[in-house]
Amino acid sequence: MAGNTEPLPPRAKLAVTAGKAAAAVSRAAGRGSGSVIGGRVALKLDPDLLAKLAQNLDVVLVSATNGKTTTTRLIAEALRAAGPVVSNALGANMPAGITAALAGSGDARYGVIEVDEKYLAAVARDVTPKAIALLNLSRDQLDRAAETRMLAERWREGLSGSKAVIVANADDPLVVWAASSSPNVVWVAAGQEWKDDAWSCPACGGVMQRPGDDWFCGECGFRRPTPSWALSGDHVLDPHGSAWPIHLQLPGRANKANATTSAAVAAAFGVPPQTALERMYSVTAVAGRYDVVSFQGREIRLLLAKNPAGWLETFSLIDGPPAPVILSVNARGADGTDTSWLWDVDYSRLAGHPICVIGDRKLDLAVRLEVAGVDFQVCENAAEAVRQCPPGRIEAIANYTAFQDLRRIVGN
């Protein structure tokens, strides 16, 4: 356990109370959950509040470009086998949102916290985590986030000498380089379908060689470490060579990889793989992702894809009968305003599917689809797009704010 159970000092208690009050006002005004504004108010009153809230918890931090919200949820479910858990389950993953989540920790023993990539090192300094899960790094929101190697360098410097168990993806060279500065790393073979951000060596800039599932730099010798955990088909292989079946209600290979990492994290807290994986079956959707909702006589599956790596994984979920697909892209502050990443996505994978395009940047997306030689139609809004589709199943893929818009419109 995290050690002492010291009560919060008066200033911290005041900050928590003020933050909860600000959050309640925000919710009453219809401005969302209020977690971010509540956290900001609390931190303004006590800048050290995050560290004080975490002092009685065994904390896991989860960071990545893709999959961190889902993996955070899977780890939280697994650790509930060992005790109460507090988590920022809705993905408010910067210091204010994390502070608001921990302020409601109650009698929690574990804190399972998703952290934005840019804030990982700072949050790790504050909360002294027992474990940190590093899943992947790829291009995302280039107008506001650092280039991927710069992020990896920030991780590498910030985690250097960390006492936490670092559970890291051995298949992502950027993650391996970042984690290698830490003395206690558990390597997981979780896979990496998107490789276009890792063709040059993060250590020396040389060209990465990728024979089969292996990788190495021919110039400096930097290479893939030997994993102790691995995803193998529908099983997790543990360090003892035992194979444990993965039974998830969440779809796709990427979520099996997330489950593999989550099982490795749970094991660091003494939860056996079988118990951890069985508990993960209860997760059916994550903050609306993968939900299937009824709207206008159709069944719409809601899928989130924020960057090229995410779109590639999402396309693998809809291989099969050519169901209609609604694509929605915005470029608001939370999405990143640069849509040049659309040109890195292989939209030819959608050939044969009837496609409707919506969102603030529907014309940008339309140009990209035109160049890809994929048939589509542009619609004014989600309701019109759904009407253009025959009754039955529809796959809806959207980036961050477009996904939130879509959830509101289809009534979920």
Buried (B, 14 or more C-beta within 10 A) or exposed (E): EBEEEEEBEEEBBBBBBBBBBBBEBBBEEEEBBBBBBBBBBBBBBBEEBBBBBBBBBBBBBBBBBBBBBBBBBBBBBBBBBBBEBBBBBBBBBBBBBBBBBBBBBEEBBBBBBBBBBBBBBBBBBBBBBBBBBBBBBBBBBBEEBBEBBEBBBBBBEBBEEBEBBBBBBBBBBBBBBBBBBBEEBBBBBBBBEBBEBBEBBBBEEBEBBBEEEEBBBEBEEBBBEEBBBBBEEEBBBBEEEEBBEBEBEBBBBBBBBBBBBBBBBBBBBEBBBBBBBBBBBEBEBBBBBBBEBEBEEBEBBBBBBBBBBBBBBBBEBBEEEEBBBBBBBBBBEEBBEEBEBBEBBEBEBBEEBBBBBBBBBBEBBBEBBEEBEBEBEBBEBBEEBBEBBEEEBBBBBBBBBBBBBBBEBBEB
